[in-house]
Amino acid sequence: MFGARMKGPLKPHAGGFYSDLLAHGYTSGSAANQVWLMARLSAWMAENGLEPRGLQPEDVDRFLAVRRAQGCRVGISRAAAAPLLAYLRRLGAVPEPPVTVPATTGPGGLLHEYRTYLIKERGLAASTVGTYVRVAGLVLCEIEDHDLKELTAAGVAAFLLKETRARRTGLAKEIATGTRALLRFLYAAGKIGVPLDQAVPAVANWSLAALPKAIEPTEVDRLLTNCDQTTPVGRRDSAIITVLVRLGLRAGEVAALRLSDIDWRRGEIVIHGKGSRAEPLPLPVDVGEAMVAWLAQGRPAASTPYVFTRVHAPHGSLTREGVSTVVRAACVRAGLPPFGAHRLRHTAATQMLRHGADLMEVGQVLRHRSLGTTAIYAKVDRSSLATLARPWPSGAL
């Protein structure tokens, strides 16, 4: 189909690239445009004596710069060339981009070692790893690698005072927690001779001071009603919101749901939560119906094993941020102030309490490790709190 108008070293891959694009949900027109860009790159490579195995990222940048200089309006950015390069790399036709290996010494090497430890030894989620590594970067900017052995409790306290003095409580606690985790790692790895994690002062904060923010049932109904069930996007968004508000999942847990995690016969769903834990939960009927509507009448025929995917090509899985974006978009459609996916987790817990569940049952559904984490929801259990209210003394006024 494309061989007659294609020349250069990429010509043998044109047909396969076109078929791959169609398999990933691109329309025939969009796929043809991508192959057209492939033809331009192939011709440019022939003119410059480049073979596929020698194609480097800087060569692609030079090709795109030539197109921009020629006044081209499309196919002039790295994003435009990304599908083509990804396909050729999967085939092994062009080399992978060079990987910058971090230094084995100094703060860069220590951060790399720390990141590996958090992922492999602690099994932390990617978002938590990112937070801990950012905090570690702050600490190591103050302390050179060769000075770690001389680190003292006074130095740790001075660092925390400097970094948290003008920050809000939540961020200050994040820095303190991250510093404590780094110090535990440094001691376990033999980088420091004394366990200094206890030298990290606690951030002043009233226990359970915050009030969980939930939305009312009528607002949940507005979110769902404004998901257009006649479209794939509407069916997907409705299923995501139903899963969040009925099961109380985190955004990352929704993004991590695989088709194989659903046992339709037993009515169970496996949740992949914090600490690489996999825990089964009952699959409520309304959640199952919403997911079936998406899977049967909305989800594209994508090769990804994940339940929730992009509707438009390429049909990859949604990320944690993508799930929260779905919720915020639903808020806009429903005329509600935008909020993220975690608000619906609070809503699930609040609704369970209002329907008679106790804190232990709520903690089991939310998969809290400690009942103390669930205790904050006691403040929104209005019916139970009302039984504790004492009448106002008649003569007090």
KOLDO-887826 format. One record per residue (C-alpha): residue number from 1; residue in one letter; x negated, y negated, z negated. Coordinates in steps of 0.001 Angstrom, whole numbers. Example, Ala and Ser with C-alpha at 12.3 -4.5 7.8 and 13.67 -1.06 7.14 Angstrom:
2
{atom 1,"A",{-12300,4500,-7800}}
{atom 2,"S",{-13670,1060,-7140}}
# end
This chain:
397
{atom 1,"M",{0,0,0}}
{atom 2,"F",{-2756,-2449,-975}}
{atom 3,"G",{-5743,-868,711}}
{atom 4,"A",{-5274,-2661,4034}}
{atom 5,"R",{-5643,-6137,2498}}
{atom 6,"M",{-8166,-5274,-226}}
{atom 7,"K",{-11906,-5263,218}}
{atom 8,"G",{-14799,-4968,-2146}}
{atom 9,"P",{-15779,-2570,-4936}}
{atom 10,"L",{-12396,-2630,-6725}}
{atom 11,"K",{-10421,-1388,-3705}}
{atom 12,"P",{-10219,2275,-4913}}
{atom 13,"H",{-8424,1165,-8086}}
{atom 14,"A",{-5684,-989,-6539}}
{atom 15,"G",{-2964,1666,-6313}}
{atom 16,"G",{-3594,2978,-9801}}
{atom 17,"F",{-3524,-540,-11252}}
{atom 18,"Y",{-171,-1264,-9613}}
{atom 19,"S",{1357,1966,-10966}}
{atom 20,"D",{-43,1275,-14445}}
{atom 21,"L",{1534,-2175,-14502}}
{atom 22,"L",{4930,-757,-13551}}
{atom 23,"A",{4594,1845,-16326}}
{atom 24,"H",{3991,-958,-18832}}
{atom 25,"G",{7191,-2768,-17860}}
{atom 26,"Y",{5975,-5298,-15306}}
{atom 27,"T",{8341,-6050,-12435}}
{atom 28,"S",{7200,-5146,-8940}}
{atom 29,"G",{6659,-8842,-8191}}
{atom 30,"S",{4543,-9454,-11296}}
{atom 31,"A",{2563,-6279,-10622}}
{atom 32,"A",{1917,-7383,-7031}}
{atom 33,"N",{613,-10747,-8298}}
{atom 34,"Q",{-1801,-8960,-10630}}
{atom 35,"V",{-3072,-6784,-7769}}
{atom 36,"W",{-3457,-9917,-5661}}
{atom 37,"L",{-5775,-11335,-8386}}
{atom 38,"M",{-7641,-8036,-8350}}
{atom 39,"A",{-8159,-8454,-4594}}
{atom 40,"R",{-9584,-11955,-5088}}
{atom 41,"L",{-11996,-10724,-7788}}
{atom 42,"S",{-13034,-7739,-5681}}
{atom 43,"A",{-13802,-9975,-2684}}
{atom 44,"W",{-15794,-12375,-4868}}
{atom 45,"M",{-17793,-9471,-6313}}
{atom 46,"A",{-18600,-8253,-2787}}
{atom 47,"E",{-19794,-11714,-1790}}
{atom 48,"N",{-22049,-11918,-4851}}
{atom 49,"G",{-23392,-8366,-4675}}
{atom 50,"L",{-21787,-7261,-7966}}
{atom 51,"E",{-20844,-3675,-8720}}
{atom 52,"P",{-18076,-2795,-11222}}
{atom 53,"R",{-20476,-1186,-13722}}
{atom 54,"G",{-22456,-4416,-13896}}
{atom 55,"L",{-19495,-6767,-14326}}
{atom 56,"Q",{-19964,-8846,-17502}}
{atom 57,"P",{-17593,-11336,-19203}}
{atom 58,"E",{-19716,-14233,-18014}}
{atom 59,"D",{-19288,-13002,-14411}}
{atom 60,"V",{-15517,-13090,-14829}}
{atom 61,"D",{-15801,-16616,-16256}}
{atom 62,"R",{-17784,-17700,-13182}}
{atom 63,"F",{-15117,-16201,-10903}}
{atom 64,"L",{-12346,-18043,-12743}}
{atom 65,"A",{-14347,-21302,-12655}}
{atom 66,"V",{-14635,-20971,-8861}}
{atom 67,"R",{-10869,-20558,-8598}}
{atom 68,"R",{-10273,-23660,-10744}}
{atom 69,"A",{-12753,-25633,-8632}}
{atom 70,"Q",{-10833,-24583,-5513}}
{atom 71,"G",{-7680,-26127,-6964}}
{atom 72,"C",{-5879,-22859,-7687}}
{atom 73,"R",{-2973,-23160,-10119}}
{atom 74,"V",{-2546,-19482,-11092}}
{atom 75,"G",{-4964,-16715,-11972}}
{atom 76,"I",{-7475,-19161,-13446}}
{atom 77,"S",{-7696,-18154,-17126}}
{atom 78,"R",{-9011,-15287,-19200}}
{atom 79,"A",{-5439,-14468,-20189}}
{atom 80,"A",{-4496,-14058,-16517}}
{atom 81,"A",{-7385,-11628,-15969}}
{atom 82,"A",{-6818,-9702,-19208}}
{atom 83,"P",{-4458,-6987,-17834}}
{atom 84,"L",{-6836,-6244,-14949}}
{atom 85,"L",{-9933,-6054,-17150}}
{atom 86,"A",{-8128,-3933,-19755}}
{atom 87,"Y",{-7127,-1413,-17061}}
{atom 88,"L",{-10616,-1235,-15553}}
{atom 89,"R",{-12157,-769,-19020}}
{atom 90,"R",{-9757,2049,-19847}}
{atom 91,"L",{-10894,3768,-16656}}
{atom 92,"G",{-14532,3177,-17522}}
{atom 93,"A",{-14942,1364,-14192}}
{atom 94,"V",{-16342,-1773,-15833}}
{atom 95,"P",{-18276,-1979,-19114}}
{atom 96,"E",{-16752,-2925,-22438}}
{atom 97,"P",{-17643,-6446,-23580}}
{atom 98,"P",{-20815,-6475,-25664}}
{atom 99,"V",{-20186,-6155,-29387}}
{atom 100,"T",{-22060,-8478,-31702}}
{atom 101,"V",{-23512,-6282,-34430}}
{atom 102,"P",{-23692,-8160,-37727}}
{atom 103,"A",{-27042,-8490,-39388}}
{atom 104,"T",{-27861,-5814,-41936}}
{atom 105,"T",{-29109,-8407,-44396}}
{atom 106,"G",{-27869,-11769,-45548}}
{atom 107,"P",{-24259,-12864,-46122}}
{atom 108,"G",{-23105,-11675,-42683}}
{atom 109,"G",{-24307,-8133,-43266}}
{atom 110,"L",{-22908,-8096,-46791}}
{atom 111,"L",{-19489,-9241,-45555}}
{atom 112,"H",{-19516,-6486,-42949}}
{atom 113,"E",{-20376,-3917,-45626}}
{atom 114,"Y",{-17679,-5318,-47909}}
{atom 115,"R",{-15041,-5204,-45162}}
{atom 116,"T",{-15893,-1566,-44440}}
{atom 117,"Y",{-15598,-759,-48143}}
{atom 118,"L",{-12174,-2411,-48419}}
{atom 119,"I",{-10854,-509,-45416}}
{atom 120,"K",{-12384,2931,-45957}}
{atom 121,"E",{-12712,3150,-49743}}
{atom 122,"R",{-9825,1001,-50945}}
{atom 123,"G",{-7448,1656,-48032}}
{atom 124,"L",{-6170,-1927,-48091}}
{atom 125,"A",{-3890,-3436,-45475}}
{atom 126,"A",{-5500,-5548,-42768}}
{atom 127,"S",{-3938,-8752,-44107}}
{atom 128,"T",{-5294,-8087,-47616}}
{atom 129,"V",{-8731,-7248,-46228}}
{atom 130,"G",{-8723,-10529,-44327}}
{atom 131,"T",{-7875,-12489,-47467}}
{atom 132,"Y",{-10539,-10768,-49596}}
{atom 133,"V",{-13211,-11249,-46923}}
{atom 134,"R",{-12374,-14961,-46586}}
{atom 135,"V",{-12762,-15420,-50327}}
{atom 136,"A",{-16007,-13422,-50268}}
{atom 137,"G",{-17282,-15776,-47589}}
{atom 138,"L",{-16680,-18730,-49916}}
{atom 139,"V",{-18605,-17022,-52701}}
{atom 140,"L",{-21527,-15969,-50525}}
{atom 141,"C",{-21857,-19454,-49042}}
{atom 142,"E",{-22789,-20545,-52567}}
{atom 143,"I",{-25090,-17598,-53277}}
{atom 144,"E",{-27838,-16406,-50984}}
{atom 145,"D",{-28202,-12613,-50705}}
{atom 146,"H",{-31604,-12583,-52467}}
{atom 147,"D",{-30138,-14519,-55427}}
{atom 148,"L",{-27406,-12020,-56240}}
{atom 149,"K",{-29458,-10311,-58956}}
{atom 150,"E",{-29676,-13642,-60794}}
{atom 151,"L",{-25910,-14236,-60689}}
{atom 152,"T",{-24515,-15011,-64161}}
{atom 153,"A",{-21100,-15267,-65786}}
{atom 154,"A",{-21612,-19037,-66086}}
{atom 155,"G",{-22276,-19249,-62358}}
{atom 156,"V",{-19108,-17324,-61595}}
{atom 157,"A",{-17027,-19575,-63847}}
{atom 158,"A",{-18546,-22711,-62286}}
{atom 159,"F",{-17717,-21465,-58800}}
{atom 160,"L",{-14089,-20737,-59773}}
{atom 161,"L",{-13707,-24129,-61426}}
{atom 162,"K",{-15019,-25888,-58342}}
{atom 163,"E",{-12874,-23933,-55840}}
{atom 164,"T",{-9576,-23908,-57731}}
{atom 165,"R",{-9525,-27328,-59411}}
{atom 166,"A",{-7394,-29061,-56779}}
{atom 167,"R",{-5561,-26068,-55318}}
{atom 168,"R",{-1995,-24937,-55936}}
{atom 169,"T",{-1476,-22058,-58349}}
{atom 170,"G",{-814,-19369,-55738}}
{atom 171,"L",{-3981,-20126,-53780}}
{atom 172,"A",{-6039,-20435,-56953}}
{atom 173,"K",{-4871,-16968,-58042}}
{atom 174,"E",{-5770,-15627,-54602}}
{atom 175,"I",{-9319,-16958,-54905}}
{atom 176,"A",{-9686,-15577,-58434}}
{atom 177,"T",{-8399,-12133,-57425}}
{atom 178,"G",{-10638,-12037,-54354}}
{atom 179,"T",{-13687,-13074,-56368}}
{atom 180,"R",{-12975,-10382,-58946}}
{atom 181,"A",{-12696,-7742,-56195}}
{atom 182,"L",{-15989,-8871,-54622}}
{atom 183,"L",{-17826,-8706,-57945}}
{atom 184,"R",{-16576,-5154,-58555}}
{atom 185,"F",{-17930,-4170,-55132}}
{atom 186,"L",{-21298,-5866,-55711}}
{atom 187,"Y",{-21753,-4005,-58985}}
{atom 188,"A",{-20670,-638,-57543}}
{atom 189,"A",{-23033,-1142,-54595}}
{atom 190,"G",{-25967,-2004,-56860}}
{atom 191,"K",{-26209,-5588,-55570}}
{atom 192,"I",{-25869,-7019,-59080}}
{atom 193,"G",{-27022,-5413,-62311}}
{atom 194,"V",{-24167,-6499,-64585}}
{atom 195,"P",{-20388,-6071,-64114}}
{atom 196,"L",{-19259,-9675,-63775}}
{atom 197,"D",{-15640,-9199,-62709}}
{atom 198,"Q",{-14520,-9853,-66302}}
{atom 199,"A",{-16219,-13247,-66110}}
{atom 200,"V",{-13566,-14439,-63662}}
{atom 201,"P",{-11118,-16512,-65729}}
{atom 202,"A",{-7404,-15959,-65320}}
{atom 203,"V",{-5511,-18712,-63541}}
{atom 204,"A",{-3073,-20413,-65910}}
{atom 205,"N",{423,-19447,-64859}}
{atom 206,"W",{3606,-18495,-66671}}
{atom 207,"S",{4355,-14802,-66221}}
{atom 208,"L",{7433,-14236,-64042}}
{atom 209,"A",{7902,-18016,-63782}}
{atom 210,"A",{8999,-17962,-60150}}
{atom 211,"L",{12557,-17203,-59139}}
{atom 212,"P",{12935,-14720,-56269}}
{atom 213,"K",{14463,-16465,-53272}}
{atom 214,"A",{17280,-14467,-51741}}
{atom 215,"I",{20015,-15403,-49288}}
{atom 216,"E",{23716,-14830,-49744}}
{atom 217,"P",{25671,-11993,-48037}}
{atom 218,"T",{27452,-14549,-45847}}
{atom 219,"E",{24078,-15768,-44586}}
{atom 220,"V",{22981,-12206,-43849}}
{atom 221,"D",{26188,-11817,-41829}}
{atom 222,"R",{25344,-14994,-39898}}
{atom 223,"L",{21872,-13647,-39072}}
{atom 224,"L",{23331,-10402,-37718}}
{atom 225,"T",{26339,-11962,-35976}}
{atom 226,"N",{24062,-14261,-33992}}
{atom 227,"C",{22037,-11332,-32619}}
{atom 228,"D",{23510,-10773,-29154}}
{atom 229,"Q",{24233,-7042,-29075}}
{atom 230,"T",{24625,-7127,-25295}}
{atom 231,"T",{20898,-7782,-24803}}
{atom 232,"P",{17810,-5711,-25663}}
{atom 233,"V",{16362,-8590,-27718}}
{atom 234,"G",{19571,-8880,-29737}}
{atom 235,"R",{19735,-5142,-30449}}
{atom 236,"R",{16090,-5086,-31528}}
{atom 237,"D",{16420,-8156,-33762}}
{atom 238,"S",{19612,-6811,-35326}}
{atom 239,"A",{17902,-3497,-36108}}
{atom 240,"I",{14875,-5245,-37635}}
{atom 241,"I",{17000,-7497,-39850}}
{atom 242,"T",{19165,-4544,-40947}}
{atom 243,"V",{16073,-2520,-41881}}
{atom 244,"L",{14617,-5435,-43843}}
{atom 245,"V",{17749,-6335,-45781}}
{atom 246,"R",{18932,-2776,-46508}}
{atom 247,"L",{15630,-1040,-47247}}
{atom 248,"G",{13649,-4017,-48563}}
{atom 249,"L",{10623,-3283,-46397}}
{atom 250,"R",{7664,-5579,-45928}}
{atom 251,"A",{7086,-7007,-42460}}
{atom 252,"G",{3969,-4850,-41997}}
{atom 253,"E",{5911,-1728,-42943}}
{atom 254,"V",{8537,-2477,-40300}}
{atom 255,"A",{5819,-3007,-37689}}
{atom 256,"A",{4183,307,-38707}}
{atom 257,"L",{7340,2422,-38267}}
{atom 258,"R",{6781,5228,-35766}}
{atom 259,"L",{9361,7257,-33899}}
{atom 260,"S",{8051,10345,-35680}}
{atom 261,"D",{8746,8737,-39088}}
{atom 262,"I",{12519,9120,-38627}}
{atom 263,"D",{14061,12461,-39555}}
{atom 264,"W",{17550,12116,-38112}}
{atom 265,"R",{18637,15565,-39226}}
{atom 266,"R",{17745,15011,-42889}}
{atom 267,"G",{18636,11306,-42886}}
{atom 268,"E",{15206,10153,-44079}}
{atom 269,"I",{12622,7647,-42954}}
{atom 270,"V",{8931,7625,-43955}}
{atom 271,"I",{7514,4234,-44936}}
{atom 272,"H",{3782,3556,-44598}}
{atom 273,"G",{3138,1089,-47400}}
{atom 274,"K",{277,-439,-49350}}
{atom 275,"G",{-2781,1630,-50136}}
{atom 276,"S",{-2148,3948,-47169}}
{atom 277,"R",{791,5492,-49022}}
{atom 278,"A",{3529,7282,-47049}}
{atom 279,"E",{6824,7565,-48916}}
{atom 280,"P",{10236,8833,-47737}}
{atom 281,"L",{13406,6808,-48210}}
{atom 282,"P",{17036,7725,-47479}}
{atom 283,"L",{18239,6370,-44130}}
{atom 284,"P",{21541,4521,-44686}}
{atom 285,"V",{24210,4954,-42017}}
{atom 286,"D",{24259,1294,-40961}}
{atom 287,"V",{20463,1240,-40653}}
{atom 288,"G",{20544,4407,-38539}}
{atom 289,"E",{23272,3000,-36289}}
{atom 290,"A",{21364,-254,-35730}}
{atom 291,"M",{18183,1663,-34880}}
{atom 292,"V",{20037,4004,-32508}}
{atom 293,"A",{21544,1019,-30668}}
{atom 294,"W",{18025,-369,-30153}}
{atom 295,"L",{16376,2939,-29259}}
{atom 296,"A",{19104,4110,-26890}}
{atom 297,"Q",{20164,842,-25258}}
{atom 298,"G",{17376,-1670,-25769}}
{atom 299,"R",{13904,-238,-26274}}
{atom 300,"P",{11920,-72,-23022}}
{atom 301,"A",{10389,3210,-21920}}
{atom 302,"A",{7047,2343,-23507}}
{atom 303,"S",{4235,4777,-24246}}
{atom 304,"T",{3644,3291,-27713}}
{atom 305,"P",{4725,5545,-30629}}
{atom 306,"Y",{6095,2621,-32649}}
{atom 307,"V",{9808,1987,-33094}}
{atom 308,"F",{9832,-1771,-32503}}
{atom 309,"T",{8171,-3111,-29376}}
{atom 310,"R",{8026,-6181,-27236}}
{atom 311,"V",{10972,-6398,-24859}}
{atom 312,"H",{8964,-8060,-22085}}
{atom 313,"A",{5864,-6593,-20467}}
{atom 314,"P",{3463,-5402,-21639}}
{atom 315,"H",{5608,-3287,-23961}}
{atom 316,"G",{3238,-3079,-26920}}
{atom 317,"S",{4278,-2683,-30541}}
{atom 318,"L",{5248,-5672,-32672}}
{atom 319,"T",{2790,-6954,-35263}}
{atom 320,"R",{3554,-7981,-38840}}
{atom 321,"E",{3601,-11597,-37666}}
{atom 322,"G",{5902,-10588,-34804}}
{atom 323,"V",{8457,-9176,-37263}}
{atom 324,"S",{8500,-12435,-39241}}
{atom 325,"T",{8847,-14346,-35973}}
{atom 326,"V",{11950,-12281,-35186}}
{atom 327,"V",{13461,-13299,-38533}}
{atom 328,"R",{12638,-16988,-38058}}
{atom 329,"A",{14158,-16969,-34568}}
{atom 330,"A",{17320,-15379,-36005}}
{atom 331,"C",{17466,-18170,-38595}}
{atom 332,"V",{17392,-20793,-35859}}
{atom 333,"R",{20196,-19040,-33963}}
{atom 334,"A",{22273,-18802,-37165}}
{atom 335,"G",{21700,-22441,-38111}}
{atom 336,"L",{19773,-21545,-41280}}
{atom 337,"P",{16517,-23081,-42552}}
{atom 338,"P",{13737,-20846,-41151}}
{atom 339,"F",{12179,-18294,-43491}}
{atom 340,"G",{10045,-15170,-43122}}
{atom 341,"A",{10722,-11474,-43472}}
{atom 342,"H",{9833,-11356,-47189}}
{atom 343,"R",{12941,-13396,-48050}}
{atom 344,"L",{15032,-10441,-46864}}
{atom 345,"R",{13060,-8112,-49170}}
{atom 346,"H",{14101,-10328,-52083}}
{atom 347,"T",{17643,-10270,-50736}}
{atom 348,"A",{17678,-6465,-50691}}
{atom 349,"A",{16565,-6304,-54328}}
{atom 350,"T",{19108,-8917,-55417}}
{atom 351,"Q",{21977,-7158,-53652}}
{atom 352,"M",{21039,-3802,-55216}}
{atom 353,"L",{21215,-5371,-58683}}
{atom 354,"R",{24545,-7015,-57952}}
{atom 355,"H",{25962,-3651,-56884}}
{atom 356,"G",{25008,-1971,-60147}}
{atom 357,"A",{21467,-639,-59616}}
{atom 358,"D",{19066,-982,-62530}}
{atom 359,"L",{15538,-2366,-62329}}
{atom 360,"M",{13952,1077,-62194}}
{atom 361,"E",{16054,2021,-59161}}
{atom 362,"V",{15190,-1266,-57452}}
{atom 363,"G",{11498,-657,-58140}}
{atom 364,"Q",{11748,2813,-56593}}
{atom 365,"V",{13315,1475,-53394}}
{atom 366,"L",{10802,-1372,-53156}}
{atom 367,"R",{8031,1132,-54006}}
{atom 368,"H",{6511,-998,-56770}}
{atom 369,"R",{3704,690,-58664}}
{atom 370,"S",{4634,-1058,-61896}}
{atom 371,"L",{8043,-1860,-63362}}
{atom 372,"G",{6506,-5171,-64421}}
{atom 373,"T",{6447,-6191,-60745}}
{atom 374,"T",{10174,-5525,-60497}}
{atom 375,"A",{10976,-7364,-63734}}
{atom 376,"I",{11157,-10715,-61960}}
{atom 377,"Y",{14471,-9634,-60437}}
{atom 378,"A",{16044,-9459,-63890}}
{atom 379,"K",{16487,-13221,-63649}}
{atom 380,"V",{18844,-12923,-60683}}
{atom 381,"D",{21022,-10205,-62226}}
{atom 382,"R",{23644,-12731,-63300}}
{atom 383,"S",{26284,-10256,-64438}}
{atom 384,"S",{23873,-8546,-66861}}
{atom 385,"L",{22472,-11868,-68084}}
{atom 386,"A",{26005,-13105,-68785}}
{atom 387,"T",{26445,-10401,-71429}}
{atom 388,"L",{23519,-11896,-73352}}
{atom 389,"A",{24964,-15423,-73438}}
{atom 390,"R",{26105,-16544,-76887}}
{atom 391,"P",{29135,-18802,-77343}}
{atom 392,"W",{28418,-22453,-78039}}
{atom 393,"P",{28931,-23268,-81732}}
{atom 394,"S",{32313,-24930,-82160}}
{atom 395,"G",{31011,-27674,-84408}}
{atom 396,"A",{27835,-28430,-82490}}
{atom 397,"L",{29234,-31562,-80905}}
# end
